[in-house]
Every structure is written in C-alpha cells, then in structure tokens.
C-alpha cells in the first residue's frame, strides 16, 4: 500500500515536498516513481528512482526543478518540487514495483494521489 501526502495550495514559483510511504512491501531495491494527472489529461510520468544505490530518471518537463529521493529505512520516496507553475496543478500519485527494471507504465503498486494546486 502506498500513501502520498504533502500536496496543497501554493503560488507560482513556490516549492512543495511530497512524500509517499509504502507499507506491506519493501521497495528499497525496487523502483518508485511519481506521476501526475490533470483534469482531462493523461497520466504523466515525472520521476523515478530504481535499484541500488538508486538511479534517478526525470521527465524533461521537470528536470532541474524536481528532485526524487528515497529513504529505504522508512520505505518512503520523496519529490521535492521547486518553481512550481500553474499548469502543474494536478493530482500527484506515487507508484512502485519490486522489479527495479520495471517500466513506469507497468508499475504494480499505485497509491491514492495528493492534490497540488498552483495559483498564478
């Protein structure tokens, strides 16, 4: 089970840090990622961290502004988001897979999202 938190209402240019706690399974050597979905749009991959020591991957749209990290002791993945834009208003989801080589679109475990609203 995955539980995301940390969303909220912020202004353009602000920062937010999302957290996703996993329970029931340890994803320390697997893959964990963040995604978002805005109303009327498809789910969008943002970032992932996989394997040991944790190779990171980013979508071009967030590279340089978002940072994904993982605390294996807490079975938690984080997403630090800086310089947020109004068009990034969406529900943000975390997902995970025990296979570190799994493609994000096939991640087995998905959590409920957390709403991020960026006002202009």
ROKOL-885872 format. One record per residue: chain; x, y, z of N, C-alpha, C in turn; residue number from 1. Coordinates in Angstrom, 2 decimals. Layout:
BEGIN
["A",[X,Y,Z],[X,Y,Z],[X,Y,Z],NUM];
...
end
This chain:
BEGIN
["A",[0.85,-1.19,0.00],[0.00,0.00,0.00],[0.88,1.24,0.00],1];
["A",[0.48,2.22,-0.80],[1.23,3.45,-0.91],[0.34,4.62,-0.51],2];
["A",[0.88,5.53,0.28],[0.11,6.69,0.73],[0.91,7.95,0.47],3];
["A",[0.41,8.77,-0.44],[1.06,10.03,-0.77],[0.50,11.14,0.08],4];
["A",[1.35,12.11,0.38],[0.93,13.27,1.16],[1.82,14.44,0.82],5];
["A",[1.44,15.62,1.30],[2.25,16.79,1.11],[1.72,17.78,0.10],6];
["A",[0.63,17.43,-0.56],[0.05,18.35,-1.52],[-0.59,19.54,-0.84],7];
["A",[-1.00,20.50,-1.65],[-1.64,21.68,-1.09],[-1.77,22.77,-2.12],8];
["A",[-2.12,23.95,-1.63],[-2.29,25.13,-2.48],[-1.08,26.03,-2.31],9];
["A",[-0.40,26.29,-3.41],[0.76,27.17,-3.37],[0.66,28.17,-4.51],10];
["A",[1.52,29.17,-4.47],[1.58,30.16,-5.53],[2.66,29.78,-6.54],11];
["A",[2.53,30.30,-7.71],[3.52,30.06,-8.75],[4.90,30.46,-8.23],12];
["A",[5.87,29.58,-8.48],[7.22,29.83,-8.02],[7.55,29.21,-6.67],13];
["A",[6.53,28.77,-5.98],[6.73,28.16,-4.66],[7.24,26.72,-4.79],14];
["A",[7.55,26.16,-3.64],[8.04,24.78,-3.58],[7.12,23.93,-2.71],15];
["A",[7.13,22.64,-3.00],[6.41,21.67,-2.20],[7.24,20.39,-2.15],16];
["A",[7.08,19.67,-1.06],[7.75,18.37,-0.94],[6.68,17.30,-0.69],17];
["A",[6.58,16.40,-1.61],[5.63,15.29,-1.48],[6.34,14.08,-0.87],18];
["A",[5.56,13.33,-0.11],[6.08,12.10,0.50],[5.16,10.95,0.13],19];
["A",[5.73,9.77,0.03],[4.93,8.57,-0.24],[5.50,7.44,0.61],20];
["A",[4.68,6.99,1.55],[5.10,5.92,2.44],[4.53,4.60,1.95],21];
["A",[5.39,3.61,1.84],[4.96,2.28,1.42],[4.84,1.37,2.63],22];
["A",[3.84,0.55,2.62],[3.66,-0.41,3.69],[3.33,-1.77,3.09],23];
["A",[3.70,-2.80,3.81],[3.40,-4.15,3.35],[4.49,-4.77,2.51],24];
["A",[5.26,-3.96,1.83],[6.36,-4.44,1.00],[7.51,-3.45,1.08],25];
["A",[8.70,-3.95,0.96],[9.87,-3.09,0.97],[10.35,-2.87,-0.46],26];
["A",[10.34,-1.61,-0.88],[10.72,-1.28,-2.24],[12.13,-0.72,-2.31],27];
["A",[12.92,-0.93,-1.28],[14.26,-0.36,-1.22],[15.14,-0.72,-2.39],28];
["A",[14.99,-1.90,-2.95],[15.79,-2.30,-4.11],[14.97,-2.29,-5.39],29];
["A",[13.75,-1.85,-5.29],[12.88,-1.83,-6.45],[12.83,-0.47,-7.10],30];
["A",[11.70,-0.14,-7.66],[11.50,1.13,-8.33],[10.33,1.87,-7.70],31];
["A",[10.51,3.16,-7.53],[9.44,4.01,-7.03],[9.39,5.27,-7.87],32];
["A",[8.21,5.75,-8.12],[8.11,6.90,-9.00],[6.96,7.81,-8.67],33];
["A",[6.98,8.97,-9.32],[5.93,9.97,-9.16],[5.32,10.29,-10.52],34];
["A",[4.02,10.54,-10.49],[3.26,10.83,-11.68],[2.23,11.88,-11.34],35];
["A",[1.63,12.47,-12.33],[0.54,13.41,-12.08],[-0.49,13.30,-13.20],36];
["A",[-1.68,13.70,-12.85],[-2.75,13.71,-13.83],[-3.63,14.91,-13.59],37];
["A",[-3.70,15.76,-14.60],[-4.56,16.93,-14.55],[-5.91,16.59,-15.17],38];
["A",[-6.94,17.32,-14.82],[-8.27,17.04,-15.38],[-8.26,17.06,-16.90],39];
["A",[-8.79,16.01,-17.49],[-8.87,15.93,-18.93],[-7.58,15.57,-19.64],40];
["A",[-6.54,15.27,-18.85],[-5.26,14.92,-19.45],[-4.83,13.52,-19.04],41];
["A",[-3.89,12.97,-19.80],[-3.39,11.65,-19.48],[-2.40,11.72,-18.32],42];
["A",[-2.22,10.58,-17.69],[-1.23,10.49,-16.63],[0.16,10.76,-17.20],43];
["A",[0.93,11.52,-16.45],[2.25,11.94,-16.90],[3.32,11.46,-15.93],44];
["A",[4.33,10.83,-16.49],[5.47,10.42,-15.68],[6.29,11.65,-15.30],45];
["A",[6.74,11.70,-14.05],[7.57,12.81,-13.58],[8.98,12.38,-13.24],46];
["A",[9.10,11.38,-12.37],[10.42,10.98,-11.90],[10.35,9.58,-11.32],47];
["A",[11.48,8.91,-11.34],[11.57,7.58,-10.74],[12.96,7.38,-10.17],48];
["A",[13.01,6.48,-9.20],[14.28,6.08,-8.61],[14.24,4.57,-8.50],49];
["A",[15.32,3.93,-8.96],[15.25,2.48,-9.07],[16.58,1.83,-8.70],50];
["A",[16.48,0.65,-8.13],[17.65,-0.16,-7.83],[18.48,0.41,-6.70],51];
["A",[19.62,-0.20,-6.56],[20.58,0.21,-5.54],[21.88,0.60,-6.24],52];
["A",[22.38,1.82,-6.00],[22.02,2.75,-4.94],[20.88,3.70,-5.27],53];
["A",[20.23,3.51,-6.36],[19.09,4.35,-6.69],[19.35,5.29,-7.85],54];
["A",[19.23,4.77,-9.04],[19.41,5.59,-10.23],[18.12,6.40,-10.44],55];
["A",[18.27,7.65,-10.81],[17.10,8.52,-10.97],[16.83,8.85,-12.43],56];
["A",[15.56,9.06,-12.70],[15.09,9.38,-14.04],[14.08,10.52,-13.92],57];
["A",[14.10,11.43,-14.87],[13.20,12.56,-14.84],[12.60,12.83,-16.21],58];
["A",[11.37,13.31,-16.18],[10.77,13.82,-17.41],[11.43,15.15,-17.74],59];
["A",[11.53,15.45,-19.00],[12.16,16.70,-19.41],[11.44,17.91,-18.82],60];
["A",[10.15,17.79,-18.63],[9.36,18.93,-18.16],[9.69,19.33,-16.72],61];
["A",[10.30,18.43,-15.96],[10.59,18.74,-14.56],[12.08,18.67,-14.23],62];
["A",[12.88,18.26,-15.19],[14.32,18.12,-14.94],[14.91,19.47,-14.52],63];
["A",[15.65,19.44,-13.43],[16.27,20.65,-12.92],[15.43,21.38,-11.88],64];
["A",[14.14,21.05,-11.81],[13.25,21.68,-10.82],[12.76,20.69,-9.77],65];
["A",[12.57,19.44,-10.16],[12.09,18.41,-9.25],[13.23,17.46,-8.91],66];
["A",[13.21,16.98,-7.67],[14.21,16.01,-7.24],[13.52,14.86,-6.52],67];
["A",[13.80,13.66,-6.97],[13.25,12.47,-6.31],[14.33,11.87,-5.41],68];
["A",[13.91,11.42,-4.25],[14.84,10.77,-3.33],[14.10,9.69,-2.56],69];
["A",[14.88,8.86,-1.91],[14.27,7.71,-1.23],[14.97,7.46,0.10],70];
["A",[14.19,7.15,1.10],[14.71,6.75,2.41],[14.31,5.29,2.60],71];
["A",[15.25,4.39,2.36],[14.92,2.97,2.42],[14.53,2.53,3.83],72];
["A",[15.13,3.15,4.83],[14.82,2.78,6.21],[13.35,3.07,6.53],73];
["A",[12.81,4.09,5.88],[11.42,4.48,6.12],[10.50,3.97,5.01],74];
["A",[11.08,3.31,4.01],[10.29,2.83,2.88],[9.48,3.96,2.28],75];
["A",[10.13,5.08,2.11],[9.47,6.32,1.69],[10.21,6.94,0.51],76];
["A",[9.44,7.46,-0.42],[10.01,8.20,-1.53],[9.49,9.63,-1.47],77];
["A",[10.34,10.56,-1.84],[10.01,11.98,-1.78],[10.11,12.60,-3.16],78];
["A",[9.38,13.71,-3.33],[9.51,14.50,-4.53],[9.57,15.97,-4.12],79];
["A",[10.75,16.55,-4.23],[10.92,17.97,-3.96],[10.63,18.72,-5.24],80];
["A",[9.65,19.61,-5.18],[9.22,20.35,-6.36],[9.48,21.82,-6.15],81];
["A",[10.28,22.40,-7.01],[10.61,23.82,-6.93],[10.08,24.55,-8.15],82];
["A",[9.93,25.84,-8.00],[9.49,26.69,-9.11],[8.23,26.16,-9.77],83];
["A",[7.24,25.88,-8.97],[6.00,25.31,-9.50],[5.25,26.30,-10.38],84];
["A",[4.56,25.75,-11.37],[3.84,26.55,-12.34],[2.33,26.25,-12.25],85];
["A",[1.49,27.20,-12.58],[0.04,26.95,-12.52],[-0.40,25.75,-13.35],86];
["A",[0.24,25.53,-14.48],[-0.14,24.40,-15.33],[0.25,23.05,-14.73],87];
["A",[0.92,23.08,-13.61],[1.28,21.83,-12.93],[0.26,21.44,-11.87],88];
["A",[-0.82,22.15,-11.85],[-1.92,21.78,-10.98],[-2.46,20.42,-11.42],89];
["A",[-2.49,19.48,-10.49],[-2.88,18.12,-10.83],[-2.96,17.29,-9.55],90];
["A",[-3.42,16.06,-9.71],[-3.30,15.09,-8.64],[-1.98,14.35,-8.86],91];
["A",[-1.19,14.29,-7.82],[0.11,13.66,-7.90],[0.05,12.29,-7.22],92];
["A",[0.54,11.29,-7.94],[0.49,9.91,-7.48],[1.90,9.34,-7.33],93];
["A",[2.03,8.42,-6.42],[3.25,7.64,-6.35],[2.92,6.20,-6.72],94];
["A",[3.92,5.52,-7.21],[3.76,4.13,-7.60],[5.08,3.40,-7.38],95];
["A",[5.00,2.09,-7.33],[6.21,1.32,-7.05],[6.14,-0.07,-7.65],96];
["A",[7.29,-0.65,-7.81],[7.38,-2.02,-8.30],[8.60,-2.68,-7.67],97];
["A",[8.49,-3.96,-7.38],[9.60,-4.67,-6.78],[10.74,-4.89,-7.77],98];
["A",[10.44,-4.83,-9.05],[11.45,-5.01,-10.09],[12.05,-3.65,-10.43],99];
["A",[13.33,-3.45,-10.15],[13.94,-2.14,-10.43],[14.00,-1.80,-11.92],100];
["A",[13.83,-2.78,-12.77],[13.88,-2.53,-14.21],[12.50,-2.39,-14.83],101];
["A",[11.49,-2.38,-13.99],[10.13,-2.27,-14.50],[9.91,-0.91,-15.14],102];
["A",[9.23,-0.91,-16.25],[8.84,0.34,-16.90],[7.75,1.00,-16.07],103];
["A",[7.79,2.31,-15.98],[6.86,3.01,-15.09],[5.43,2.71,-15.42],104];
["A",[5.14,2.51,-16.68],[3.75,2.28,-17.08],[3.23,0.93,-16.61],105];
["A",[4.12,0.08,-16.13],[3.70,-1.24,-15.66],[3.95,-1.43,-14.17],106];
["A",[4.21,-0.34,-13.46],[4.39,-0.44,-12.01],[3.17,-1.14,-11.41],107];
["A",[3.43,-2.06,-10.50],[2.36,-2.88,-9.98],[1.54,-2.20,-8.89],108];
["A",[2.17,-1.37,-8.10],[1.50,-0.79,-6.94],[1.32,0.72,-7.10],109];
["A",[0.10,1.16,-6.90],[-0.23,2.58,-7.05],[-0.95,3.05,-5.81],110];
["A",[-0.65,4.27,-5.41],[-1.31,4.85,-4.26],[-2.34,5.87,-4.67],111];
["A",[-3.12,6.29,-3.70],[-4.04,7.40,-3.93],[-3.22,8.67,-4.05],112];
["A",[-3.69,9.58,-4.82],[-2.93,10.78,-5.07],[-3.12,11.85,-4.03],113];
["A",[-2.34,12.90,-4.20],[-2.47,14.08,-3.36],[-2.58,15.28,-4.30],114];
["A",[-3.52,16.17,-3.99],[-3.80,17.30,-4.88],[-2.76,18.41,-4.70],115];
["A",[-2.25,18.86,-5.80],[-1.37,20.03,-5.82],[-2.03,21.09,-6.68],116];
["A",[-2.24,22.25,-6.11],[-2.84,23.36,-6.83],[-1.89,24.53,-6.79],117];
["A",[-1.55,25.03,-7.98],[-0.61,26.14,-8.09],[-1.37,27.34,-8.65],118];
["A",[-1.48,28.37,-7.85],[-2.20,29.56,-8.28],[-1.24,30.55,-8.94],119];
["A",[-1.79,31.32,-9.86],[-0.94,32.29,-10.58],[-0.91,33.63,-9.87],120];
end
